[in-house]
């Protein structure tokens, strides 16, 4: 069909992106590096956007353009990196369709042009701020900012369509391998059999216009800026003026420098790999630099981030009874509400609140909405009626949210990992799961916060509109996706012979893309309209999120037209998809009824039941809340029904598709040829010690109870005793929690196996056990490193200890210890369990570990071993290296102490940690780095007991028996009891 669409001009319908094929034997290192860079880029730029939206002090033109640039960089890098990551794992390269290649090139070119224009606009903004400061607010008002940003986006995306159409008419009849990691113009055009002189010239002229002219304008702006700075008589003024430009200059230099090297400097054919390397600068490094340079080198952003972090940390760590009322209450209806803290403020945020009030006296939100609104923030009442009993609903909603996120993530990982699920039905299911994670994450955090706030949760006007926009867009997208899934079932049941032809890969991608784009393009007009409404009265929204009707009811403006427009749009976005879904199921039921075989009817209907359950819950709740007429007294009932589509439907998705779907329950790596699939494994453990199974059962059970009780006591004591609220014991508390989780992954299964004599474990259970072992083991490595650093600062730099290792730094190190391990070990687990397992399925170990699993695979596991080696290097050797360095410095400092008592005291604070480090790292390094032989299996199992059982068991003994402060806290606790 692709040939027909291009007028039969092309023999090649797909291309292969070679990527960095030269790195294939060592691809796991670059893969992990690029993945971490990508995640950092997305997280960093998202943080910039959230900070700019959340902090009123950043509602200025400079940060408005920065928010646009951050959003562009997320999209920019997301257009290229996923295919690049896929390329690292594909020896032969990544296949991309002709249309997909052209689309990727179009988006890349448009985004590059848009970034050029945005950087020029930001340079112009700095020019006005420095060279014409008195007229800056008049010249760079809200309307001008929106126009400049809109022109940058439209200009970028209107530059390339002619070139793309021209490329689409080229003929490709020869090689189809593009020697790049994405579809770039020159590597693609080189493969054409047509004459490409004219298109190359046209592309050169257009790209020069889109990049060279903005670059020259940027240079001119900075020429004027530098001239103005030089004329400034004050050195402080010069330094302050230049500091506002340095971040922008860094991004401009990297972006244009890389473009110039790749596209302007003449290169030989042998420099292809060099060009690909330089291409990483503008596709990976520049988007990464944006949040780094603007956060590390920008005081306003730093202050905003500290403000957000302080509020978050105080909210999480302080109990409700420690909070005091510091803000002013709202004035009576009709009077102007000054910027304030309407909810109780933690003691730690008192200074921040005062600073925020001073900074917000002239709030940009009023200027941006044309002084149409007196209310700048709202209060979400939530379920205030439940406040005296809020902890029960809080825990229930939190558990539901965590289950929803974990379940939908598991669905996505399962669909990606299992080749048997690479079908249209599960492709759409993966999209639905991702949507449900985002959908529920938009609403639940504020709901949880509402359960703990007696007066309700404060949300800014912009934050409220953004939450409503995301909610409406995601609801529309879910409607479209559910309709697409119904259409997929209709084709599979009513037209099975042509199903694979009709529902091919290209159609699936187009349907999913249209669902997402359609959902997010439905609501911008309504959101802009809401933004122009006037809110001058009460600011309490009687809901747990910013829904349309509760928000519009608070407006002083006439809302008849906007209500009618919203009704028409929402009806289009939900009613039409619902009718199409009903029509699909009418045809499906008719086809099922005609099926003469009862087995066939049951099988056909079983493929639809999961989807029908989700559809019924989603549309049923929407109909009750938005269609059925309700009285004012039914507000709490409406809020309760709203939980169905905001909490229950996202939770149902993984449950109904896992409990009622045989294909997902039986996920396993599909293999071809004579290889057979493995439904599960058998953990041999110590099954050879037949006569000792009863004794082993008692020993392991006692050890497990000791671990739970001992580490539980450590957590309890360090939480309850005020004298142990120090960084050292904060890390110890986290370490004890990790030890409880770590031992709980292996010991219950070991105990059960000894008792029942059955070591069987499912494929999914084995994957889950290995993932959590790797995650918790890696987290322990980093926590031990953090504890060593804490001891180093305490002994080697005691005067600055409280400043360096403050509460924020401690929380960052612990969070980093967890977060850095999640994506890497998820990848490790995927690499292992995507292998085919044939023949024996007996694991010669007492838990699912990588080395014994690799022995069961019937393919070459060289790349897995390389990946294990890299992971050990990063997550065991590197932290161990830092621990060794820390203790070398500590030892040298202790030896320099003149007092014997001081040396003894300093060393005693480290001895407990050193003992744990020795046990944990010693056994881990021997197991994973020592050469393997057939006789080393039992030795490995014995050594594995040290880091899985012995270390968690000894942790509380070492830290309680050898630590006077912990023993004193224990005595105090027992005395109280």
Secondary structure, 3 states (H helix, E strand, C coil): CHHHHCCCCCCCCEEEECCCHHHHHHHHHHHHHHHHHHHHHHHHHHHHHHHHHHCHHHCCHHHHHHHHHHHHHHHHHHHHHHHHHHHHCCCCCEEEEHHHHHHHHHHHHHHHHHHHHHHHHHHHHHHHHHHCHHHHHHHCCHHHHHHHHHHHHHHHHHCCHHHHHHHHHCCCCCCCEECCCCCCHHHHHCCCCCCCHHHHHHHHHHHHHHHHHHHHHHHHHHHHHHHHHHHCCCHHHHHHHHHHHHHHHHHHHHHHHHHHHHHCCCCCHHHHHHHHHHHHHHHHHHHHHHHHHHHHCCHHHHHHHHHHHHHHHHHHHCCHHHCECCCCCCCCCCCCCCCCCCCCECHHHHHHHHHHHHHCCCCHHHHHCCCCCCCCEEEECCCHHHHHHHHHHHHHHHHHHHHHHHHHHHHHHHHHHCHHHCCHHHHHHHHHHHHHHHHHHHHHHHHHHHHHCCCCEEEEHHHHHHHHHHHHHHHHHHHHHHHHHHHHHHHHHHCHHHHHHHCCHHHHHHHHHHHHHHHHHCCHHHHHHHHHCCCCCCCEECCCCCCHHHHHCCCCCCCHHHHHHHHHHHHHHHHHHHHHHHHHHHHHHHHHHHCCCHHHHHHHHHHHHHHHHHHHHHHHHHHHHHCCCCCHHHHHHHHHHHHHHHHHHHHHHHHHHHHCCHHHHCCCCCCCCCCCCCCEEEECCCCCCHHHHHHHHHHHHHHHHHHHHHHHHHHHHHHHCHHHCCHHHHHHHHHHHHHHHHHHHHHHHHHHHHHHCCCEEEHHHHHHHHHHHHHHHHHHHHHHHHHHHHHHHHHHCHHHHHHHCCHHHHHHHHHHHHHHHHHHHHHHHHHHHCCCECCCCEECCCCCCHHHHHHHECCCCHHHHHHHHHHHHHHHHHHHHHHHHHHHHHHHHHHHCCCHHHHHHHHHHHHHHHHHHHHHHHHHHHHHHCCCCHHHHHHHHHHHHHHHHHHHHHHHHHHHHCCHHHHHHHHHHHHHC
